[in-house]
Structure formats: C-alpha cells, structure tokens
Amino acid sequence: MHDTAFIALDWGTSSFRLWLIGHDGRVLAERRSAEGMTTAAATGFEAVLEGHLADLGVPATVPALACGMVGARQGWVEAGYVDTPARLTGIAAGAVRVPGIARDVRILPGIARRDPAAPDVIRGEETQILGALAAHGLQAATLCMPGTHSKWGRVAEGCLSAFSTFMTGELFAAVTGHTILAHAVAGAPDDEDMEAFRQAVAAALAAPARIANLLFQVRGGQLLFGRGAAAARETISGSLIGLEIAGGHTADGSELVLIAAGRLARLYGVAFDVAGLPHRVIDADAAVLGGLSLAARSIWPSRT
C-alpha cells in the first residue's frame, strides 16, 4: 500500500471508517468498524488507528485526515469550531494536528452557530457538505443530513449560513427502547410496513404540535385494532421524521438536497415524497470522502 497518498477517516461517536487514497485519487482500500469515539476513548485512539493501518501495511510516513466526533472535547484532540457563516473551503485551515505521535494526523474542525436564540454545533457533516457542494456544483440549497442527530442547513455561494440539529434518531431509540411503546415494537419483523410509515409522516406534517398524542396512538392502535409490531415501528419512525421535516424545511425556494445512504436515504426520500417536496439525493459516503479529499489536497498539496 505504498501508493497511498493519505488516509481519510470519518470517525464518529459509534462508527469508524477508513479509506486509503492513492495519488491518483482512487480508493485503494477501505475499513469499517464499530470502534467509534466511545470505544476508542477507552482503548486508545492511536491504538485503534494504527491497528487498522498495520493490517493494511501502511507506513508511518503516510498522513491521515479525520473528521467527526474524534475532534470533540471528549475525543482524541479537540479541533474546535469555525463560526457561521462558514466558508466550507476554508475548513482545512482549521485542522488540528494530533501531538505526541509519529504519524501526521490532522482533525478537521466542526462548525458552530453562536446564536443565543438557537445555539448549535455540527461535527463531521461539514465535511459531507464540502464534498457534496464540490461534486455537484451546488450554489444554493437546503440540505438534510439524517442520522442519530439529523442536520438541516442552508448554503449559498460556498458558505454555510445557518443550520439546525434534530435528535430524530436518538428520539426513535429512546421511544422504542425506554417507553411503553417498547412493547409495541417488540418482535417486529424485518419486512417494513411502508403504508403505516407514509400515513404517520402525513399525520405529523399536518399536526406537528400533536406529536406526543400521535405517538401514543401506536399503543391504542395495537390494543383496539390489533395492529402489528412492524406498523408500530414504522408509525413511530414516520411520526418523528415527519416532525423533523415540519421543523427543518422552509419554503424559501432553494433546492432540497438529501445527503444520506442506505435505509435512511430511502425513508427520507419516501417522507419527502409524502410532503410533496422535490429533492436530489447525494450519497453520504461519497460526500464525506469527497470533502476529506478536498481538504487533504489543501493541507498536503505535494502528496495529492
């Protein structure tokens, strides 16, 4: 693997993704694991990274660039924040080098919205946005990046002007795991009830203020009408995603762009269709890798 120009890392709270990037920009190898920040903080960030690189035969002279929660206060090294409005191409200038190790490892900063009325932070998604803008030539757009903590942002002329975080994924986990509705979804089959999902999205969009009541109707539906666990799961999911869309989307005329992959891309795509919102889909993995590559070229121009 001596053709590796740099190592790209998307290191989140619960996930670790690594790509080896060649001098021609191609992906030479990829590794994924559950060794996110929570695990790596206990076992050691350097040990996790170097363990993967030893398996791949990557010498210590090859630098690495990371984004995500690895740069949080409780991560490897705190990388700080760039304030909004943030020019995305300037993120690389804020990269922090990890001290005291042989390999040149840099961590990209997050972005902060220092608005007392709506304080917010993102870490990792800014790199997805950078990659998406560059690859697709976006000039102005409303971006939705679903996940445990979904992010909605507005970009114009290469700047992220504002953004908001919605705890949709974490709320779904809490509701289905730690409330009375845990019984409703127990034993749910893999097959999805997409009609229940669509109905729940529509109901939440129509009356977002009634979300607490809409969720309890899952319980009533099972007790009174024998509705199944899959319908319960998709109703909870659709209710929370509909609530997120009601709060995140603004009718400002800008293009709506969904940056997602896998099941989340599919569910949010269906939800946007229910809401009557035309949208473009950009693969989240491709976006973050593109953003890391652009930043790496800025930091190490001679290697890329």
Secondary structure, DSSP 8 states (H G I E B T S, - for coil): -TTEEEEEEEE-SS-EEEEEEETTS-EEEEEEES--HHHHHHH-HHHHHHHHHHHHT--TTS-EEEESGGGSTTSSS---EEESSEEGGGGGGG-EE-TTSSS-EEE--EEEE--TTS-EEESSHHHHHHHHHHHHT-SEEEEEE-STTEEEEEEETTEEEEEEEE-HHHHHHHHHHHSTTHHHHTT--SS--HHHHHHHHHHHHH-GGGHHHHHHHHHHHHHHH---HHHHHHHHHHHHHHHHHHHH---SS-EEEEEE-HHHHHHHHHHHHHHT---EEEEHHHHHHHHHHHHHHHH-TTT-
